[in-house]
């Protein structure tokens, strides 16, 4: 599946994470998947949403720093070694994963 991923810079302070789904939800944008990488000062929320262009503009309008990147999503069987098979196939064919 091809998708657009939003990367949102968030200050590491109470309530800041809550603001993102609040802004999106009020405008009918569904948050499908998310992950967070953080340190003591800030975090990067990476997410897939139902309408990335609308979400990007909404978040920018609310003062968030947002970046959009193209990503590929895959369904991987929930069995030991499944991810290895897929990653090996990609690397054997010269696909670089960031």
N, C-alpha and C positions, 0 to 999 in steps of 0.2 A: 504494500500500500504506500503510495506517495502521499506525503502530508507536509504541511508547513508547521514548524515548531516556533513558538514564541519563547524567547529568553528574556526574563524580566529581572532587572536589578532591584533588590529589596534591601533596605537598611535593616540591620538586625535589631529591631525594637518591637515591643509588644503590640500586637494588632496589625502590623504591616502586612503580614501574609493574608489576613482575613479580608483586606481591602480588595485584593485581586478577584476572588470569586464573587465578592459583593458587587463590584463594578460590572463584571461580566453577566452575572445572573440577573441583575436589574434590567439588562438590555436583551435578555433572551439568548445569550451565548452560552452554550454548554461546555463545561470543562471536562474533557474526555479522559485525559491522562496527564500526570504531572510527576516531576521529581525535583528535589531541591539539593543543591550543593551549597554549603555555607562555611563560614569561618566566624571568628568572634565579632567582626564588624559588619558584614553584609552576607547576603545569599543571592544565588541565581536560581530563580524558579523557571524551570523549563516545562512547557505544557503544550498539549495538543487540544485545540478547541474546535467547535463546530463551524465557526466563521472567523478564520484568522485575520482577514482584512479588517473586519468590523472590530474585532477584539484589539487589534493593534491600534486603531484610531482611538477607540474608547480609552485605552490605557495611556496613550500619549496625551490625550486631552486631560487626563487626571494627573499628569505630571510624572508618570512612570517612565523610566528608561527601558525601552523595548527593542529587541532585534528579532527579525524573522529569518529563519533558515529552512531550506528544504531538507527533509529527512525521509527515510524509508522505514516503514514499520513492518514487522513480520510476526506471524504467529508461529510459535515454537512449541512442539509437543512437550508435555510435562513429564519427560522421561530422562533418566540419566544419560548424558552424552549428546542429547539432541542439539544443544547450542553449539557444541564443538563441531558437529557435522556441518552445520550451516556456516559457521565462521571459517572452517577449513575450505569449504567450497568457494566462499567469497575471496579469501586470501589467495587461493590457488589461481583465481581468475583476475588477480591484480586489483581487487577492490580494496581501497584504503578506508578504514573506519576511524573517524576522529573521535 
